[in-house]
Amino acid sequence: MQIVSYLFFKDNAAEAFDFYARCLGGKIEMKVTMGEMPGMEDLPAEARGLVAHVRLAVGDAALMGSDWCGPTTEPYPGIHGNAVSISVAKPDEAERLFKALGEGGNVTMPIAETSWALRFGMLTDRYGAKWMINCVRESGHA
């Protein structure tokens, strides 16, 4: 089994996933726009370039997402109530990821040593996604 985080964005999923690919050192394996989806011939021109689905591969992990495509009467709710958690083996990698993902975002817990981790920090990136960066001690799991 593989559990994958899926993030929704307000018309900027393509930009966000390009940013994540740079920060995480991953590769976008799939990006499909709304205009490329079957049955979307009548879609307004301004919506054709929105991302229907994107998949970013990072090592043996993945992150997926799309632009919010709720009913036209339903506003974009924003990203809330969740976080993407990344665990790495080395403190310097945790610090690098925290700095890269936090560029233009908000730090909610500065990265530092904790009782369970060599490094742990939390932030909300410039696109509204929440992240937890963790470098566990050898005896711990996150």
N, C-alpha and C positions, 0 to 999 in steps of 0.2 A: 504494500500500500504506500502511496505517496500523497501527502497532504500539501496543497499548494495555496498560497495566499492569492486572492484576486481583488484588485483595487479598481474602483470606479472614479473617474475624473470628470470635470466639467470642461469639455472641449479642449483639453490639453494632454490627453493620454500619450500621444506620440512624443511630445516634448518631454514629458516626465520619464517615459521609458528610455529615451535617448540619454537622459541624465543618469538614470539608474545603470544603464549599460556602461557608461564611463566610470561611475563611482565604484561599481561592483566588479568591473572587469568581465562583464558577461557579453553575450551575443543575442541580439534579437533574432529569433528563429522564425517567427511568424508575425506578420502585421497585416490585417485585413480591414479595409475601410468599409463604411456603411454602403458606399456606392458600388463596392465590389460584391456585395451580398445579393443572392438571388431574390427576385421579387421586389427590389428597391428602385425600380425604374422611375417611379413617381416621386421619389424623395426630393425635397428642395435642394437646389445646388449647394447652398451653404452647409448642408448636413452630409453631403456625399464624402467629404474628406475626413469625417469623424471616425475614430477607431472603433470598429465592431469587436475586435479581439486582437490582443498582442501577447506574445509569449517571449519572455527573456530567460535564457538558460545561463546559469552561473554554476560551473562545475556540474555536479549531479543534482543540483537544485533548480527550481524554476520560480518565476514570479509572473503572474498574468494579470491582465486588466483590460479596460475599455473606457470609452467615454460614456457618460451617463446617458442612457437611452430610455428613460422612463416615459410614461405617457406625457404628452405635451402639456397637460394641465398639472402635472406633478413636478414641482421644482427640484433641482438637484439638491440632495440632502447634505452634501459634504461628506468627508471621510471622518467617521467618529466611532468610538466604541471598540476599537481594535488597534493592534500594532503588529508590524512585521518584526520578528525577532531574528537576529543573526548571531550565531556563535562562531567564534574563531579561536585558533589555537595560540596566537601570540598577541601580547599586549600592544605592540606597535601596529599590528594590523587592525586591531580594534580602534585604536586612536586615529588611524588613517581613514577608516570607514566613517567614523563618527564625524570627523572634520569634513570629509567630502560630502556626505549626505546632509550635513547641517548647513552647508553653504546657502545662505539666503533664507534659512529656516529659523526655528525657535528651539533652543535647548530647554528641556523641561527638567532634566537631571544631568549635570555635567559628568563627563566620563571620569571615573576615579576607581580606586581600589575599594572593594566592599568586603564584607565578611564571607561571601560566597564566590567572589570573582576577583581575578587580578585586575580586570577593568569592566565597568558597567556604566552605561549612560543611556539616556532617553532623549529623543528629539522629535519635533514635527518638521518635516522638510518643507521646502518652498511650495510644494503642491498640495500640502495638507495631510500627507501620509505620516503616520506615527511609526517610529523605529525604536527598537531596543537593541543595543550593541553589547555583546557579552563575550568576555574571555574568561572562561571558568578556571578555577584551580584544578589541578590534576585529580583531586578526590571528589570534585563536584560535578553536577550536571545542571544545565539550565534549560 
